[in-house]
């Protein structure tokens, strides 16, 4: 139907901002912050912001949108895709945190002292618990339907809140990294690039929130074959 095509087109256009955030982050870190290397203590940290944006913003956003992109498909395959994208996002987030710890430990820098790190480690732990809860609540066949019905609004609302928190954590991390340059107020190309990434993250997060809560993009339950036969 035409409305489905229009929704797909809108989702594709919005998706560009997520890809743009990942590309800009990779360019920012590669061009202005020395690139990437797991064996160099000075550049291993750069995997942290890259994997955070890739996993906890882009892939997490995609996992939320699968119920809008495939809004009229059978629910089980969409649930599985949702869970797979979630675990990929989580793994990238964990790898990013590992990169931060590796750099801090190699250079004898204390861990978990900033507000950014407190919120980040809390968010990733809660994200993992949210995934486990979703797996048990919605993919384990033995879970009673009444329990799923009560859990669903909590899962959806908390998932949206957690996603916005992830974006806030990423933005605080970008700001923190810019401050490390000690000439942030001059707003050179490196710092300006970091600010631009933050703006794109806000736009992408806002679009995800809009698509998740606007009634025009809600899931349409497919009509069972036996019901379709009765309608003919």
Residue frames as a rotation matrix with the C-alpha (Angstrom) as fourth column:
UNK 1
0.564 0.826 0.000 0.00
0.826 -0.564 0.000 0.00
0.000 0.000 -1.000 0.00
UNK 2
0.322 -0.422 0.848 1.02
0.325 -0.792 -0.517 3.60
0.889 0.442 -0.118 -0.59
UNK 3
0.810 0.027 0.585 1.08
-0.478 -0.548 0.687 4.43
0.339 -0.836 -0.431 3.13
UNK 4
0.817 -0.553 0.167 3.59
0.329 0.684 0.651 1.61
-0.474 -0.477 0.740 3.77
UNK 5
0.299 -0.713 0.634 5.83
0.887 -0.038 -0.461 2.90
0.353 0.700 0.621 0.96
UNK 6
0.477 -0.069 0.876 5.68
-0.077 -0.996 -0.037 6.42
0.876 -0.049 -0.480 2.39
UNK 7
0.931 -0.121 0.344 6.59
-0.343 0.025 0.939 5.16
-0.122 -0.992 -0.019 5.87
UNK 8
0.610 -0.747 0.264 9.51
0.728 0.660 0.185 3.15
-0.313 0.080 0.946 4.49
UNK 9
0.268 -0.485 0.832 10.74
0.619 -0.575 -0.535 6.23
0.738 0.658 0.146 2.61
UNK 10
0.690 0.046 0.723 10.51
-0.408 -0.800 0.440 8.35
0.598 -0.598 -0.533 5.76
UNK 11
0.912 -0.352 0.211 12.38
-0.004 0.505 0.863 5.76
-0.411 -0.788 0.459 7.81
UNK 12
0.435 -0.777 0.455 15.12
0.899 0.341 -0.276 5.55
0.059 0.529 0.846 5.18
UNK 13
0.338 -0.272 0.901 15.53
0.193 -0.917 -0.349 9.33
0.921 0.292 -0.257 5.18
UNK 14
0.821 0.001 0.572 15.72
-0.531 -0.368 0.763 9.44
0.211 -0.930 -0.301 8.98
UNK 15
0.875 -0.472 0.108 18.18
0.400 0.830 0.388 6.54
-0.272 -0.296 0.915 8.95
UNK 16
0.479 -0.709 0.518 20.69
0.469 -0.293 -0.833 8.71
0.742 0.642 0.192 7.09
UNK 17
0.514 -0.263 0.816 21.31
-0.618 -0.773 0.140 10.74
0.594 -0.577 -0.560 10.25
UNK 18
0.858 -0.202 0.472 22.35
-0.264 0.614 0.744 7.59
-0.440 -0.763 0.474 12.13
UNK 19
0.638 -0.645 0.421 24.80
0.770 0.531 -0.354 6.59
0.004 0.550 0.835 9.41
UNK 20
0.483 -0.432 0.761 26.07
0.097 -0.838 -0.537 10.16
0.870 0.334 -0.363 9.28
UNK 21
0.773 -0.170 0.612 26.77
-0.631 -0.312 0.710 10.11
0.070 -0.935 -0.348 13.03
UNK 22
0.770 -0.497 0.400 28.85
0.290 0.831 0.476 6.92
-0.569 -0.250 0.783 12.69
UNK 23
0.492 -0.586 0.644 30.80
0.793 -0.002 -0.609 8.23
0.358 0.810 0.464 9.68
UNK 24
0.576 -0.247 0.779 31.46
-0.224 -0.964 -0.141 11.62
0.786 -0.093 -0.611 11.27
UNK 25
0.849 -0.255 0.462 32.68
-0.445 0.126 0.887 9.95
-0.284 -0.959 -0.007 14.47
UNK 26
0.647 -0.624 0.439 35.07
0.651 0.751 0.108 7.69
-0.397 0.216 0.892 12.54
UNK 27
0.413 -0.476 0.776 36.42
0.582 -0.517 -0.627 10.66
0.700 0.711 0.063 10.54
UNK 28
0.758 -0.058 0.650 36.74
-0.428 -0.795 0.429 12.82
0.492 -0.603 -0.628 13.66
UNK 29
0.786 -0.441 0.434 38.74
-0.242 0.426 0.872 10.20
-0.569 -0.790 0.228 15.53
UNK 30
0.561 -0.574 0.596 40.76
0.776 0.616 -0.136 9.10
-0.289 0.539 0.791 12.51
UNK 31
0.384 -0.369 0.846 41.70
0.581 -0.616 -0.532 12.57
0.718 0.696 -0.022 11.26
UNK 32
0.368 -0.133 0.920 41.93
-0.391 -0.920 0.024 14.65
0.843 -0.369 -0.391 14.44
UNK 33
0.619 -0.045 0.784 42.67
-0.778 0.101 0.620 12.18
-0.107 -0.994 0.028 17.26
UNK 34
-0.247 -0.953 0.174 45.33
-0.898 0.293 0.329 9.88
-0.364 -0.075 -0.928 15.81
UNK 35
-0.182 0.208 -0.961 43.31
-0.709 0.650 0.274 7.00
0.681 0.731 0.029 14.38
UNK 36
0.720 0.581 0.380 42.76
-0.693 0.563 0.451 3.54
0.048 -0.588 0.808 15.81
UNK 37
-0.150 -0.730 -0.667 45.04
-0.411 0.660 -0.629 0.86
0.899 0.180 -0.399 17.25
UNK 38
0.863 0.471 -0.180 44.48
-0.080 0.480 0.874 -1.79
0.498 -0.740 0.452 19.91
UNK 39
0.429 -0.787 -0.443 48.24
0.862 0.503 -0.060 -1.87
0.270 -0.357 0.894 20.61
UNK 40
-0.559 -0.583 0.590 48.82
0.398 -0.812 -0.426 1.88
0.727 -0.003 0.686 21.04
UNK 41
-0.393 0.397 -0.829 47.82
0.904 0.000 -0.428 3.21
-0.170 -0.918 -0.359 24.46
UNK 42
-0.779 0.026 -0.627 47.33
0.028 -0.997 -0.076 6.71
-0.627 -0.077 0.775 23.05
UNK 43
-0.675 0.519 -0.524 44.85
-0.723 -0.325 0.609 5.69
0.146 0.790 0.595 20.35
UNK 44
-0.860 0.388 -0.331 43.12
0.380 0.921 0.092 2.59
0.341 -0.047 -0.939 21.72
UNK 45
-0.636 0.634 -0.439 40.69
0.266 -0.354 -0.896 4.92
-0.724 -0.687 0.057 23.50
UNK 46
-0.695 0.350 -0.628 39.35
-0.667 -0.640 0.381 6.09
-0.268 0.684 0.679 20.12
UNK 47
-0.789 0.461 -0.406 37.48
0.150 0.786 0.600 2.81
0.596 0.412 -0.689 19.78
UNK 48
-0.737 0.495 -0.460 35.43
0.567 0.083 -0.820 3.87
-0.368 -0.865 -0.341 22.80
UNK 49
-0.364 0.657 -0.660 33.47
-0.386 -0.752 -0.535 6.75
-0.848 0.061 0.527 21.20
UNK 50
-0.641 0.111 -0.760 33.30
-0.749 0.127 0.650 4.99
0.169 0.986 0.002 17.83
UNK 51
-0.813 0.319 -0.487 31.83
0.274 0.948 0.164 1.77
0.514 0.000 -0.858 19.21
UNK 52
-0.688 0.592 -0.420 29.54
0.366 -0.217 -0.905 3.71
-0.627 -0.776 -0.068 21.53
UNK 53
-0.357 0.548 -0.757 28.00
-0.716 -0.681 -0.156 5.65
-0.600 0.486 0.635 18.65
UNK 54
-0.649 0.061 -0.758 27.91
-0.614 0.546 0.570 2.60
0.448 0.836 -0.317 16.38
UNK 55
-0.777 0.283 -0.562 26.41
0.394 0.915 -0.085 0.27
0.491 -0.287 -0.823 18.96
UNK 56
-0.575 0.497 -0.650 24.51
0.742 -0.018 -0.670 2.29
-0.345 -0.867 -0.359 21.52
UNK 57
-0.367 0.494 -0.788 23.10
-0.366 -0.856 -0.366 4.92
-0.855 0.154 0.495 19.16
UNK 58
-0.464 0.150 -0.873 22.96
-0.885 -0.043 0.463 3.53
0.032 0.988 0.153 15.62
UNK 59
-0.762 0.147 -0.631 22.32
-0.039 0.962 0.271 -0.19
0.647 0.231 -0.727 16.20
UNK 60
-0.794 0.514 -0.325 20.19
0.441 0.119 -0.889 0.47
-0.418 -0.849 -0.322 19.28
UNK 61
-0.423 0.636 -0.645 18.11
-0.594 -0.732 -0.333 2.92
-0.684 0.242 0.688 17.22
UNK 62
-0.559 0.173 -0.811 17.77
-0.707 0.411 0.575 0.34
0.433 0.895 -0.107 14.46
UNK 63
-0.898 0.205 -0.389 16.63
0.331 0.899 -0.288 -2.28
0.291 -0.387 -0.875 16.94
UNK 64
-0.598 0.713 -0.366 13.90
0.085 -0.398 -0.913 0.08
-0.797 -0.577 0.178 18.14
UNK 65
-0.314 0.457 -0.832 12.77
-0.810 -0.586 -0.016 0.85
-0.495 0.669 0.555 14.59
UNK 66
-0.988 -0.081 -0.135 12.39
-0.145 0.804 0.576 -2.75
0.061 0.588 -0.806 13.40
UNK 67
-0.501 0.865 -0.004 8.83
0.691 0.398 -0.603 -2.73
-0.520 -0.305 -0.798 14.75
UNK 68
0.186 0.519 -0.834 8.15
-0.223 -0.805 -0.550 0.31
-0.957 0.288 -0.034 12.57
UNK 69
-0.525 -0.459 -0.717 10.02
-0.798 -0.026 0.602 -0.86
-0.294 0.888 -0.353 9.45
UNK 70
-0.860 0.219 -0.461 8.41
-0.023 0.886 0.464 -4.32
0.510 0.409 -0.757 9.55
UNK 71
-0.754 0.548 0.363 5.18
-0.625 -0.426 -0.654 -3.08
-0.204 -0.720 0.663 11.09
UNK 72
0.311 0.936 -0.162 2.91
-0.944 0.285 -0.167 -5.56
-0.110 0.205 0.973 9.26
UNK 73
-0.238 -0.475 -0.847 5.17
-0.529 0.795 -0.297 -8.64
0.814 0.378 -0.441 9.37
UNK 74
0.603 0.360 -0.712 4.76
0.294 0.729 0.618 -11.64
0.741 -0.582 0.334 11.67
UNK 75
0.821 -0.180 0.541 5.89
-0.506 -0.668 0.546 -10.65
0.263 -0.722 -0.639 15.14
UNK 76
0.852 -0.486 0.196 8.27
0.211 0.660 0.721 -13.52
-0.480 -0.573 0.665 15.98
UNK 77
0.304 -0.800 0.516 10.87
0.928 0.126 -0.351 -12.85
0.216 0.586 0.781 13.23
UNK 78
0.378 -0.123 0.918 10.75
0.039 -0.988 -0.148 -9.15
0.925 0.092 -0.369 14.06
UNK 79
0.940 -0.032 0.341 11.28
-0.343 -0.082 0.936 -9.93
-0.002 -0.996 -0.088 17.76
UNK 80
0.653 -0.735 0.181 14.31
0.668 0.672 0.319 -12.06
-0.357 -0.088 0.930 16.89
UNK 81
0.165 -0.574 0.802 15.79
0.720 -0.486 -0.496 -9.30
0.675 0.659 0.333 14.72
UNK 82
0.666 0.169 0.727 15.12
-0.293 -0.837 0.462 -6.82
0.686 -0.520 -0.508 17.54
UNK 83
0.940 -0.295 0.174 16.97
-0.057 0.366 0.929 -9.06
-0.337 -0.883 0.327 20.01
UNK 84
0.440 -0.811 0.386 19.91
0.896 0.425 -0.131 -9.67
-0.058 0.403 0.913 17.64
UNK 85
0.222 -0.327 0.918 20.41
0.355 -0.850 -0.389 -5.96
0.908 0.412 -0.073 16.99
UNK 86
0.851 0.138 0.507 20.18
-0.394 -0.470 0.790 -5.32
0.347 -0.872 -0.345 20.73
UNK 87
0.814 -0.574 0.093 22.90
0.325 0.582 0.746 -7.84
-0.482 -0.577 0.660 21.58
UNK 88
0.219 -0.738 0.638 25.14
0.904 -0.093 -0.417 -6.46
0.367 0.668 0.647 18.81
UNK 89
0.457 0.017 0.889 24.64
-0.081 -0.995 0.061 -2.97
0.886 -0.100 -0.453 20.23
UNK 90
0.963 -0.059 0.262 25.49
-0.259 0.060 0.964 -4.28
-0.073 -0.996 0.042 23.71
UNK 91
0.604 -0.775 0.187 28.65
0.744 0.632 0.216 -6.04
-0.286 0.009 0.958 22.50
UNK 92
0.129 -0.540 0.832 29.90
0.622 -0.609 -0.492 -2.93
0.772 0.581 0.257 20.73
UNK 93
0.681 0.186 0.708 29.18
-0.345 -0.771 0.535 -0.95
0.645 -0.609 -0.461 23.89
UNK 94
0.929 -0.356 0.101 31.19
0.091 0.483 0.871 -3.40
-0.359 -0.800 0.481 26.01
UNK 95
0.319 -0.843 0.433 34.09
0.943 0.236 -0.235 -3.31
0.096 0.483 0.870 23.54
UNK 96
0.302 -0.150 0.941 34.03
0.193 -0.957 -0.215 0.47
0.934 0.247 -0.260 23.71
UNK 97
0.888 0.046 0.458 34.19
-0.426 -0.297 0.855 0.39
0.175 -0.954 -0.244 27.50
UNK 98
0.737 -0.668 0.104 37.06
0.582 0.706 0.404 -2.10
-0.343 -0.237 0.909 27.33
UNK 99
0.217 -0.663 0.716 38.97
0.747 -0.359 -0.559 0.31
0.628 0.657 0.418 25.08
UNK 100
0.533 0.035 0.846 38.51
-0.320 -0.917 0.239 3.10
0.784 -0.398 -0.477 27.64
UNK 101
0.941 -0.180 0.286 39.72
-0.218 0.323 0.921 0.88
-0.258 -0.929 0.264 30.50
UNK 102
0.588 -0.758 0.282 42.69
0.809 0.562 -0.173 -0.35
-0.027 0.330 0.944 28.42
UNK 103
0.200 -0.496 0.845 43.84
0.366 -0.762 -0.534 3.21
0.909 0.416 0.029 27.76
UNK 104
0.669 0.112 0.735 43.35
-0.542 -0.603 0.585 4.35
0.509 -0.790 -0.343 31.36
UNK 105
0.936 -0.302 0.182 45.17
0.071 0.667 0.741 1.34
-0.345 -0.681 0.646 32.78
UNK 106
0.460 -0.796 0.393 48.08
0.854 0.276 -0.440 1.63
0.242 0.538 0.807 30.33
UNK 107
-0.108 -0.474 0.874 48.60
0.258 -0.862 -0.436 5.32
0.960 0.178 0.215 31.14
UNK 108
-0.630 -0.131 -0.765 47.85
0.752 0.144 -0.643 4.97
0.194 -0.981 0.008 34.88
UNK 109
-0.732 0.523 0.437 44.72
-0.438 -0.852 0.286 7.13
0.522 0.018 0.853 34.66
UNK 110
-0.797 0.476 0.372 41.99
-0.201 0.372 -0.906 6.48
-0.570 -0.797 -0.200 37.27
UNK 111
-0.803 0.596 0.013 38.82
0.304 0.391 0.869 4.74
0.513 0.701 -0.495 36.06
UNK 112
0.000 0.980 -0.201 35.21
0.745 0.134 0.653 5.71
0.667 -0.150 -0.730 36.71
UNK 113
-0.609 -0.254 -0.751 35.80
0.728 -0.554 -0.403 9.13
-0.314 -0.793 0.523 38.25
UNK 114
-0.972 0.213 -0.102 33.69
-0.236 -0.890 0.389 11.32
-0.008 0.403 0.915 35.92
UNK 115
-0.199 0.976 0.093 29.93
-0.513 -0.023 -0.858 11.76
-0.835 -0.218 0.505 35.69
UNK 116
0.136 0.182 -0.974 30.17
-0.981 0.162 -0.107 10.55
0.138 0.970 0.201 32.08
UNK 117
-0.677 -0.472 -0.564 31.72
-0.419 0.878 -0.232 7.26
0.605 0.079 -0.793 33.21
UNK 118
-0.838 0.436 0.330 29.18
-0.202 0.313 -0.928 6.81
-0.507 -0.844 -0.174 36.02
UNK 119
0.124 0.948 -0.294 26.24
-0.702 -0.126 -0.701 7.29
-0.702 0.293 0.650 33.70
UNK 120
-0.003 -0.189 -0.982 27.87
-0.945 0.321 -0.059 5.23
0.327 0.928 -0.179 30.94
UNK 121
-0.892 -0.384 -0.240 28.63
-0.289 0.891 -0.350 2.17
0.348 -0.242 -0.906 33.04
UNK 122
-0.597 0.762 0.252 25.17
-0.215 0.151 -0.965 2.35
-0.773 -0.630 0.074 34.63
UNK 123
0.176 0.697 -0.695 23.51
-0.883 -0.200 -0.425 2.61
-0.435 0.689 0.580 31.22
UNK 124
-0.284 -0.338 -0.897 25.36
-0.786 0.618 0.016 -0.38
0.549 0.710 -0.441 29.75
UNK 125
-0.994 -0.032 0.104 24.58
-0.092 0.757 -0.647 -2.57
-0.058 -0.653 -0.755 32.79
UNK 126
-0.286 0.958 -0.002 20.90
-0.307 -0.093 -0.947 -1.61
-0.908 -0.270 0.321 32.69
UNK 127
0.035 0.229 -0.973 20.92
-0.998 -0.046 -0.047 -2.15
-0.056 0.972 0.227 28.91
UNK 128
-0.761 -0.389 -0.519 22.11
-0.429 0.902 -0.046 -5.72
0.486 0.188 -0.854 29.45
UNK 129
-0.853 0.501 0.146 19.43
0.096 0.425 -0.900 -6.31
-0.513 -0.754 -0.410 32.07
UNK 130
-0.058 0.841 -0.538 16.81
-0.700 -0.418 -0.579 -4.85
-0.712 0.343 0.613 29.73
UNK 131
-0.266 -0.118 -0.957 17.90
-0.888 0.416 0.195 -7.30
0.375 0.901 -0.215 27.04
UNK 132
-0.974 -0.109 -0.201 17.71
-0.022 0.920 -0.392 -10.28
0.227 -0.377 -0.898 29.39
UNK 133
-0.583 0.812 -0.016 14.29
-0.091 -0.084 -0.992 -9.15
-0.808 -0.577 0.123 30.61
UNK 134
0.029 0.574 -0.818 13.05
-0.928 -0.288 -0.235 -8.77
-0.371 0.766 0.524 27.04
UNK 135
-0.613 -0.335 -0.716 14.40
-0.618 0.767 0.170 -12.18
0.492 0.547 -0.677 26.10
UNK 136
-0.964 0.259 -0.056 12.61
0.231 0.721 -0.653 -13.88
-0.128 -0.643 -0.755 28.99
UNK 137
-0.452 0.842 -0.295 9.46
-0.147 -0.397 -0.906 -11.81
-0.880 -0.366 0.303 28.68
UNK 138
0.294 0.637 -0.713 8.88
-0.719 -0.344 -0.604 -11.94
-0.630 0.690 0.357 24.94
UNK 139
-0.034 -0.350 -0.936 10.88
-0.914 0.389 -0.112 -14.79
0.403 0.852 -0.334 23.37
UNK 140
-0.961 -0.206 0.184 10.58
-0.269 0.850 -0.453 -17.58
-0.063 -0.485 -0.872 25.94
UNK 141
-0.519 0.812 -0.266 7.41
-0.148 0.221 0.964 -19.49
0.842 0.540 0.005 24.94
UNK 142
-0.314 0.389 -0.866 6.59
0.807 0.590 -0.028 -20.44
0.500 -0.708 -0.499 28.54
UNK 143
-0.978 -0.043 -0.204 6.10
0.150 -0.826 -0.543 -16.80
-0.145 -0.562 0.814 29.61
UNK 144
-0.213 0.977 0.028 2.36
0.842 0.198 -0.503 -16.27
-0.497 -0.083 -0.864 30.29
UNK 145
-0.231 0.202 0.952 0.57
0.786 -0.538 0.305 -13.87
0.574 0.818 -0.035 27.95
UNK 146
0.813 0.582 -0.030 -0.75
0.473 -0.628 0.618 -11.82
0.341 -0.516 -0.786 30.85
UNK 147
0.397 -0.766 -0.506 2.82
0.555 -0.239 0.797 -11.25
-0.731 -0.597 0.330 32.06
UNK 148
-0.504 -0.573 0.647 3.86
0.856 -0.231 0.462 -10.14
-0.115 0.787 0.607 28.57
UNK 149
0.234 0.700 0.675 0.96
0.705 -0.600 0.378 -7.70
0.669 0.388 -0.634 28.39
UNK 150
0.932 0.101 -0.348 1.98
0.340 -0.573 0.746 -6.08
-0.124 -0.813 -0.569 31.67
UNK 151
0.145 -0.979 -0.145 5.68
0.597 -0.030 0.802 -6.06
-0.789 -0.203 0.580 30.79
UNK 152
0.060 -0.149 0.987 5.32
0.993 -0.096 -0.075 -4.59
0.106 0.984 0.142 27.27
UNK 153
0.794 0.254 0.552 4.55
0.292 -0.956 0.021 -0.94
0.533 0.144 -0.834 28.17
UNK 154
0.818 -0.570 -0.080 7.32
-0.091 -0.265 0.960 -0.97
-0.568 -0.778 -0.268 30.77
UNK 155
0.109 -0.797 0.595 9.78
0.719 0.476 0.506 -2.48
-0.686 0.373 0.625 28.28
UNK 156
0.251 0.065 0.966 8.89
0.893 -0.402 -0.205 0.05
0.375 0.914 -0.159 25.57
UNK 157
0.933 0.174 0.314 8.89
0.062 -0.939 0.338 3.12
0.354 -0.296 -0.887 27.82
UNK 158
0.694 -0.720 0.013 12.07
-0.055 -0.035 0.998 2.21
-0.718 -0.693 -0.064 29.65
UNK 159
0.143 -0.633 0.761 13.76
0.889 0.420 0.182 1.27
-0.435 0.650 0.623 26.37
UNK 160
0.528 0.125 0.840 13.01
0.607 -0.747 -0.271 4.73
0.594 0.653 -0.471 24.96
UNK 161
0.972 -0.179 0.153 14.29
-0.235 -0.689 0.686 6.41
-0.018 -0.703 -0.711 28.12
UNK 162
0.475 -0.836 0.274 17.44
0.292 0.444 0.847 4.31
-0.830 -0.323 0.455 28.08
UNK 163
0.247 -0.354 0.902 18.06
0.968 0.048 -0.246 5.19
0.044 0.934 0.355 24.43
UNK 164
0.754 0.066 0.654 17.85
0.140 -0.988 -0.062 8.91
0.642 0.138 -0.754 25.17
UNK 165
0.861 -0.494 0.124 20.19
-0.217 -0.135 0.967 8.36
-0.461 -0.859 -0.223 28.13
UNK 166
0.326 -0.757 0.567 22.69
0.770 0.560 0.305 6.65
-0.548 0.337 0.765 25.82
UNK 167
0.380 -0.145 0.914 22.67
0.720 -0.573 -0.391 9.68
0.580 0.807 -0.113 23.52
UNK 168
0.919 -0.019 0.394 23.15
-0.236 -0.827 0.510 11.99
0.316 -0.562 -0.765 26.49
UNK 169
0.674 -0.711 0.197 26.09
0.140 0.385 0.912 9.89
-0.725 -0.588 0.359 27.68
UNK 170
0.237 -0.579 0.780 27.66
0.966 0.225 -0.126 10.00
-0.102 0.783 0.613 24.20
UNK 171
0.590 0.038 0.807 27.29
0.326 -0.925 -0.195 13.77
0.739 0.379 -0.558 24.04
UNK 172
0.933 -0.283 0.222 28.83
-0.329 -0.420 0.846 14.20
-0.146 -0.862 -0.485 27.49
UNK 173
0.474 -0.787 0.394 31.72
0.540 0.613 0.576 11.99
-0.695 -0.061 0.716 26.35
UNK 174
0.300 -0.321 0.898 32.29
0.867 -0.302 -0.397 14.09
0.399 0.898 0.188 23.23
UNK 175
0.811 0.053 0.582 32.27
-0.112 -0.963 0.244 17.25
0.574 -0.263 -0.776 25.35
UNK 176
0.838 -0.520 0.162 34.69
-0.084 0.171 0.982 15.69
-0.539 -0.837 0.099 27.81
UNK 177
0.291 -0.747 0.598 37.06
0.873 0.463 0.152 14.69
-0.390 0.478 0.787 25.01
UNK 178
0.462 -0.080 0.883 36.91
0.548 -0.757 -0.355 18.18
0.697 0.648 -0.306 23.53
UNK 179
0.944 -0.090 0.318 37.80
-0.293 -0.675 0.677 19.67
0.154 -0.732 -0.664 26.92
UNK 180
0.651 -0.743 0.156 40.90
0.464 0.552 0.693 17.47
-0.601 -0.378 0.704 27.04
UNK 181
0.345 -0.521 0.780 42.31
0.859 -0.160 -0.487 19.48
0.379 0.838 0.392 24.12
UNK 182
-0.121 -0.364 -0.923 42.63
0.855 -0.511 0.090 22.48
-0.505 -0.778 0.373 26.51
UNK 183
-0.906 -0.122 -0.405 41.67
-0.051 -0.919 0.390 24.98
-0.420 0.374 0.827 23.78
UNK 184
-0.423 0.834 0.355 38.00
0.871 0.482 -0.096 24.11
-0.251 0.268 -0.930 23.40
UNK 185
0.268 0.602 -0.752 36.93
0.421 -0.775 -0.471 27.76
-0.867 -0.190 -0.461 23.58
UNK 186
-0.556 -0.529 -0.641 38.93
-0.378 -0.525 0.762 28.54
-0.740 0.666 0.092 20.43
UNK 187
0.461 0.812 0.359 36.68
-0.135 0.464 -0.876 26.09
-0.877 0.355 0.324 18.59
UNK 188
-0.516 -0.697 -0.498 39.21
-0.715 0.031 0.698 24.78
-0.471 0.716 -0.515 16.11
UNK 189
-0.208 0.443 -0.872 38.24
-0.832 0.389 0.396 22.27
0.515 0.808 0.287 13.43
UNK 190
-0.766 -0.146 -0.626 38.65
0.089 0.940 -0.329 19.31
0.637 -0.308 -0.707 15.81
UNK 191
-0.872 0.448 -0.197 36.38
0.178 -0.084 -0.980 20.76
-0.455 -0.890 -0.007 18.48
UNK 192
-0.394 0.736 -0.551 33.89
-0.845 -0.526 -0.098 22.04
-0.361 0.427 0.829 15.91
UNK 193
-0.460 0.154 -0.874 33.71
-0.522 0.750 0.407 18.56
0.719 0.643 -0.265 14.39
UNK 194
-0.905 0.094 -0.416 32.96
0.367 0.668 -0.648 17.08
0.217 -0.739 -0.638 17.80
UNK 195
-0.669 0.693 -0.267 30.16
-0.271 -0.563 -0.781 19.58
-0.692 -0.450 0.564 18.38
UNK 196
-0.349 0.518 -0.781 28.70
-0.928 -0.076 0.365 18.72
0.130 0.852 0.507 14.97
UNK 197
-0.713 0.063 -0.698 28.58
0.001 0.996 0.088 15.03
0.701 0.062 -0.710 15.89
UNK 198
-0.885 0.382 -0.268 26.67
0.313 0.060 -0.948 15.92
-0.346 -0.922 -0.173 19.04
UNK 199
-0.451 0.736 -0.505 24.10
-0.719 -0.635 -0.284 17.88
-0.530 0.235 0.815 17.02
UNK 200
-0.387 0.271 -0.881 23.61
-0.709 0.523 0.473 14.95
0.589 0.808 -0.010 14.62
UNK 201
-0.880 0.042 -0.474 23.16
0.288 0.839 -0.461 12.58
0.378 -0.542 -0.751 17.57
UNK 202
-0.723 0.651 -0.232 20.44
-0.072 -0.404 -0.912 14.81
-0.688 -0.642 0.339 19.01
UNK 203
-0.293 0.615 -0.732 18.66
-0.948 -0.289 0.137 14.96
-0.127 0.734 0.668 15.64
UNK 204
-0.534 0.043 -0.844 18.83
-0.356 0.895 0.271 11.19
0.767 0.445 -0.462 15.17
UNK 205
-0.931 0.173 -0.322 17.67
0.365 0.483 -0.796 10.52
0.017 -0.858 -0.513 18.73
UNK 206
-0.586 0.745 -0.319 14.78
-0.438 -0.623 -0.648 12.94
-0.681 -0.240 0.691 18.33
UNK 207
-0.275 0.457 -0.846 13.70
-0.918 0.136 0.372 11.25
0.285 0.879 0.382 15.11
UNK 208
-0.754 -0.020 -0.657 13.84
0.074 0.990 -0.116 7.81
0.653 -0.137 -0.745 16.73
UNK 209
-0.866 0.446 -0.224 11.71
0.219 -0.064 -0.974 9.08
-0.449 -0.893 -0.042 19.62
UNK 210
-0.414 0.723 -0.553 9.23
-0.789 -0.588 -0.178 10.65
-0.454 0.362 0.814 17.19
UNK 211
-0.363 0.243 -0.900 8.88
-0.690 0.579 0.435 7.51
0.626 0.778 -0.042 15.07
UNK 212
-0.885 -0.032 -0.465 8.48
0.234 0.832 -0.503 5.36
0.403 -0.554 -0.728 18.16
UNK 213
-0.729 0.564 -0.388 5.66
0.376 -0.144 -0.916 7.42
-0.573 -0.813 -0.107 19.66
UNK 214
-0.626 0.536 -0.567 3.77
-0.730 -0.657 0.185 8.82
-0.273 0.530 0.803 16.65
UNK 215
0.021 0.729 0.684 0.54
-0.314 0.655 -0.687 6.84
-0.949 -0.201 0.243 16.04
UNK 216
0.671 0.263 -0.694 1.02
-0.718 -0.007 -0.696 6.79
-0.188 0.965 0.184 12.25
UNK 217
-0.073 -0.823 -0.563 4.07
-0.808 0.380 -0.451 4.54
0.585 0.422 -0.693 12.64
UNK 218
-0.099 0.074 0.992 2.69
-0.847 0.517 -0.123 2.02
-0.522 -0.853 0.012 15.10
UNK 219
-0.945 -0.305 0.119 2.78
-0.229 0.876 0.425 -1.66
-0.234 0.374 -0.897 14.36
UNK 220
0.033 0.939 -0.342 -0.12
-0.997 0.053 0.050 -3.17
0.065 0.340 0.938 12.39
UNK 221
-0.354 -0.126 0.927 -0.91
-0.427 0.903 -0.040 -6.70
-0.832 -0.410 -0.374 13.47
UNK 222
-0.814 0.029 -0.581 -1.15
-0.554 0.267 0.789 -8.95
0.178 0.963 -0.201 10.38
UNK 223
0.222 0.960 0.171 -4.50
-0.964 0.242 -0.108 -10.65
-0.145 -0.141 0.979 9.81
UNK 224
-0.412 -0.359 0.837 -4.26
-0.351 0.911 0.217 -14.44
-0.841 -0.205 -0.502 10.35
UNK 225
-0.959 -0.026 -0.281 -4.81
-0.276 0.293 0.915 -16.57
0.058 0.956 -0.289 7.20
UNK 226
-0.641 0.765 -0.069 -8.04
0.768 0.639 -0.047 -18.05
0.008 -0.083 -0.997 8.54
UNK 227
-0.051 0.609 -0.792 -9.44
0.412 -0.709 -0.572 -14.56
-0.910 -0.355 -0.215 9.15
UNK 228
-0.628 -0.225 -0.745 -8.39
-0.520 -0.590 0.617 -13.42
-0.579 0.775 0.253 5.68
UNK 229
-0.957 0.291 0.021 -10.29
0.229 0.705 0.672 -16.39
0.180 0.647 -0.741 4.24
UNK 230
-0.267 0.908 -0.324 -13.44
0.888 0.101 -0.448 -15.36
-0.374 -0.408 -0.833 6.13
UNK 231
-0.201 0.136 -0.970 -13.14
0.006 -0.990 -0.140 -11.80
-0.980 -0.034 0.198 4.85
UNK 232
-0.957 -0.207 -0.205 -13.26
-0.201 -0.040 0.979 -12.89
-0.211 0.977 -0.004 1.20
